[in-house]
Amino acid sequence: MYSTVTRTSHYLVRALALAGSVYLIASPAMAQAIHPTKIAGNDPSAFTTPDVHTDPTYKWRIMGQSADKNFRAGLSWTAKGVKDVDEPNSVDEFLFILKGREKYTSIDGTVIDVGAGEGIFVPKGWRGKWESDGPVEFFFAVYDPGKLYEQRSRE
């Protein structure tokens, strides 16, 4: 009799474990598919959606970010302008220019011109002068573990 009870309880434990596994597999949170995000620079509505952030010099739209929000990528637009970057760049960022031209002059005088069809990596700590012939449209990717870019974007 003891072995029948023991055997029955083992079957019960296994059945509950199986039921729990089926629940987790069928759970909406577990079954939710993750999809890539697409955005096109030549889409006229790319900067007219509600998720576009705007300030006097820039417009940007984040198309995706990592789960921890340390990495973000999207589409941006900038007006014509010149800015001395006296404070070291707070993030690592990559830009791929779609339209227009920008010029980056480092504090040692090194100049990099970047135009449509070209990319530039601006490392954390970079200082110098940024110039845009505006308007310039570009894709960007930012690695920002300290959320400094996010704070700077709100200033």
C-alpha positions in Angstrom: 0.0 0.0 0.0 2.8 2.4 0.9 4.4 1.9 -2.6 1.1 2.6 -4.3 0.8 5.9 -2.4 4.4 6.7 -3.2 3.9 5.8 -6.9 0.7 7.9 -7.1 2.4 10.9 -5.5 5.3 10.6 -8.0 2.8 10.6 -10.8 1.0 13.6 -9.3 4.3 15.5 -9.0 5.2 14.7 -12.6 1.8 15.7 -13.9 2.0 19.0 -12.0 5.5 19.7 -13.4 4.2 18.9 -16.9 1.2 21.2 -16.5 3.5 24.0 -15.3 5.8 23.5 -18.3 2.8 23.7 -20.7 1.6 26.8 -18.9 5.0 28.5 -19.3 5.3 27.6 -22.9 1.7 28.7 -23.7 2.0 31.8 -21.5 1.5 35.0 -23.6 4.7 36.6 -22.1 6.8 33.6 -23.2 5.1 33.2 -26.6 5.4 36.8 -27.6 7.5 37.1 -30.8 10.3 39.7 -31.1 10.6 41.4 -34.4 13.2 43.6 -36.1 12.2 47.2 -36.7 12.6 48.9 -40.1 12.8 52.6 -40.9 13.6 54.3 -44.2 15.4 57.6 -44.6 13.6 58.3 -47.8 10.2 57.8 -46.2 8.5 61.3 -46.1 6.6 60.4 -42.9 9.8 59.3 -41.0 9.9 62.5 -39.0 6.1 63.1 -38.7 5.2 60.3 -36.4 4.3 61.0 -32.7 7.5 59.4 -31.4 9.7 62.0 -33.0 11.7 64.2 -30.5 12.4 67.7 -31.6 14.5 70.6 -30.4 15.6 73.8 -32.3 18.6 72.0 -34.0 17.7 68.3 -34.1 14.8 65.9 -34.7 15.3 62.3 -33.9 13.3 59.1 -33.9 14.5 56.0 -32.0 13.7 52.9 -34.0 14.9 50.4 -31.4 16.8 49.9 -28.2 18.3 47.1 -26.2 16.3 45.7 -23.2 18.6 47.6 -20.8 18.3 50.8 -22.9 22.0 51.2 -23.1 22.1 50.9 -26.9 19.7 52.9 -29.1 19.5 53.4 -32.9 17.3 55.5 -35.1 17.0 58.3 -37.6 18.0 61.9 -37.1 17.9 65.3 -38.8 19.9 68.3 -38.0 19.8 71.9 -39.2 22.7 73.9 -40.5 25.0 74.9 -37.6 28.3 75.0 -35.9 29.0 73.8 -32.4 32.1 73.8 -30.3 32.2 70.5 -28.4 34.1 71.7 -25.3 32.8 69.0 -23.0 34.0 65.5 -24.0 31.4 63.6 -26.0 29.5 61.6 -23.4 28.8 58.5 -25.5 30.1 56.3 -28.3 28.0 57.0 -31.4 28.0 56.0 -35.0 26.3 58.1 -37.7 25.6 57.1 -41.3 24.8 60.1 -43.4 21.9 59.8 -45.9 21.7 63.5 -47.0 23.9 66.5 -46.5 27.4 66.9 -45.1 29.0 67.3 -41.7 32.6 68.3 -40.7 34.3 67.2 -37.5 37.4 69.1 -36.4 39.2 67.4 -33.5 41.1 69.6 -30.9 44.4 68.7 -32.6 43.2 70.1 -35.9 42.4 66.8 -37.6 39.4 67.3 -39.9 37.0 64.6 -41.1 34.3 65.5 -43.7 31.5 63.0 -44.0 28.7 63.1 -46.6 25.9 61.1 -48.0 26.7 57.4 -48.2 29.5 57.6 -45.5 29.6 56.8 -41.9 31.5 58.2 -38.9 32.2 56.8 -35.5 32.5 59.5 -32.8 34.0 58.0 -29.7 33.2 58.9 -26.1 35.6 61.6 -25.0 35.9 63.3 -28.4 36.2 67.1 -28.4 36.4 69.6 -31.2 34.1 71.5 -33.5 31.1 70.1 -35.3 29.8 71.8 -38.5 26.7 70.9 -40.5 25.8 72.4 -43.9 22.2 71.4 -43.0 19.9 69.9 -43.3 21.5 66.6 -42.7 19.7 63.3 -42.3 21.4 60.3 -40.8 21.0 57.0 -39.1 22.6 56.8 -35.6 23.5 54.2 -33.1 24.5 55.2 -29.6 26.0 53.2 -26.8 25.1 55.0 -23.5 25.3 52.9 -20.4 25.2 56.0 -18.2 22.1 57.4 -20.0 24.0 60.6 -20.5 22.9 61.0 -24.1 19.3 60.7 -23.0 19.9 63.5 -20.4 21.7 65.7 -22.9 18.9 65.2 -25.4 16.4 66.7 -22.8 18.6 69.8 -22.1 
